[in-house]
Amino acid sequence: MIEYFTALVISYHLHGRPVDTVVWFESEKHCSTAMNNRSADVMYDYLYDLYGNNISMGCYSTDRVSRLIKPKLRPNKEE
C-alpha cells in the first residue's frame, strides 16, 4: 500500500486574485477525516462571510509518497 502527501486546500479570491490556503497531511485518509469532522469549517465559513461565495475546499493528493507499506513475507514452514 502506498500513501501520498495530501493537501486540504481552501481556494477563494481576494481583490480579484485567486488565493489558496493549504494544510498538509500525510495521507488522503487524514485529509478526508479532517473534512468529515468539519475541522476546517470555521475558517471556511469566516472566509465565505468576508469574500463571498466564490470559495471552495477539497483534498488533493500529490504524487509524492509519504509512506510505503511493504507486505511481510510469510515464514517458511519446515517440513
N, C-alpha and C positions, 0 to 999 in steps of 0.2 A: 504494500500500500504506500502510496506517495501523497504527502500533504504539501500544499503550496501556500506561500505567504498570500494573504488576502487583505484587501483594503475595504474599510467601510467609508464610503465617500458621500458627503453631503455637498451637492452642487447647487449654486444659486448665482444671482447676478448682483453686482454692487456697482452702481453708477454705470450701468450698461455693459459692464465687463464680467465675463464668467469667472467664478471663484470656486475652487474645490477645497474642502476641508477633509482631511484624511486621518483615519485612525487605523493602525496596522495590527493585524492578528496573525498568528502562526498557522491558522487553518481556516478554511471556509466554514467549518462547523462552529468555531469560536465566533466568527463574524455573524453567522446566522443566529446563534444563540443571543448575541448582543441585540440584534434587531428584534427577535421574537420576544425578548424580555423588555423591550421598549426602552433600552438603556440610553439611546440617543434621542429619544422623542422630545425631551425638554429643550435641547439645543435646536432640533429641527423646528419645533413649534415657535421658538423665540425668533429664529431667522425668518420663518414664514410671516410672523407678525410684523417684522421690520421691513422686509423686502418683497413681500407679495408671494403669489402662488407659482412663480417660475422657479421652483425648487424641487430637487429630487434627492433620494437617498437609496443606496444599494451597496451590496457586497460584490467586489470584483477581484477574482483570483488572478494571480500573476503566473508567470512561467518559472518562477524561482522556487526551487524545492526548499521547504523548511524542515522536512522530516521524511526520512526514507525508512520504512519498516520492512525489514527483511524477514521472510519466513524462517522459522527454526527448522533445522534438519532433524528428522526422526533418528533416534539412536538405532544402530544396527542390532538386530536380535542375534545372539549367539546360539547356535544350534548344537 
